[in-house]
Amino acid sequence: MLAGILSSGDFKSRMGFNPALQEVGITMVCRDAASRSPESAFLTTWRLRNMLGHSLIREPLSKVPDDYITLAQQEINAFLYSVFKLYA
């Protein structure tokens, strides 16, 4: 469902980007989440949703607390960017 939304023409035109949806491990999710772009926030959201919704045990989870803070910030960024683009 989320992949369909992120791939839709309406989403692309309203948000101004087209995230490249590719499943990766948690290490790469954490590494890529360091980017503060709105596209990165949506990509992080999609990846986490797929990882948590399908199979959490793919590789050992990060033991770095800052990784979890970064992931949480990305979730907040995706939400706030959506509100800004859709209602501002």
N, C-alpha and C positions, 0 to 999 in steps of 0.2 A: 504494500500500500504506500509506504513512504517513498519507495523507489519510483512508483508511478507519479506521485506528486512532484518529486524533484526532477523527473524527466519530462513533465508536461510543458507544452508550449506556453501556457498561461503563467506557470511558475517562472520559466526562463525570462519571459518578457517583463514580468513585474519585479523580479529580483535583480535582473541584469547579469546573470551568470548561469552556467550550465555545469554543475558539479560532475566530475568523472567518477561514477560509482564503481568501485572495485573493492571487494572484500580483502582485508589484510589482517594481520595479527595485531594484538594489543600493543606491542612494541612500536609498530609503525603508526598506529592510531595516535599514540602519545607523542611520537616524534612529529607527525604532521600537524597535530593540534597546536603546536607552538606558533604556527602562523596565525595571525590575528585577523585575517580577512573574513568577511561574511561567508564566502564560499567555503572556506575551511571549517567554519562553525557548522554549516549545514552538512558537510561531508562527515565531520566527526559525529554529528547526531545520527546520521544514517548508519555509519559503521557500528556505533555502539548499540543501536537498536537491533541490527542484525546479529551482532555478536551475543547480546544478552537474550534475544528472542529465540535464537536457534541453537547455539552451542557456545557456552561460556568457556568451556575447558578446551582450548585449542593450544595454548601455550601458557607457561606460568605467568600469572598476573604481575604487574610491576610492583616492586617493593619501595618505590620512590614516592613519598607522600605528595611531592610537588606535581607529579603526573596526574593525580586525582584532582588536585585543585585546578590544573589546566583544563582537564576534561569537563569539570563542572562549570568553569568559566565559559567554555565553548558552548555548552548547552544554554546557558543564560544569554550569550551573544546571539545565538540562532533565534531564540524566542524574541528578544528585544528588537533585533533587525527585522523580523517578520512583522511585529507590531508597527514599527516605524514605516516600513515600506507599504503596508496595507492600509494604515489608518492615518498617516501624516499628510 
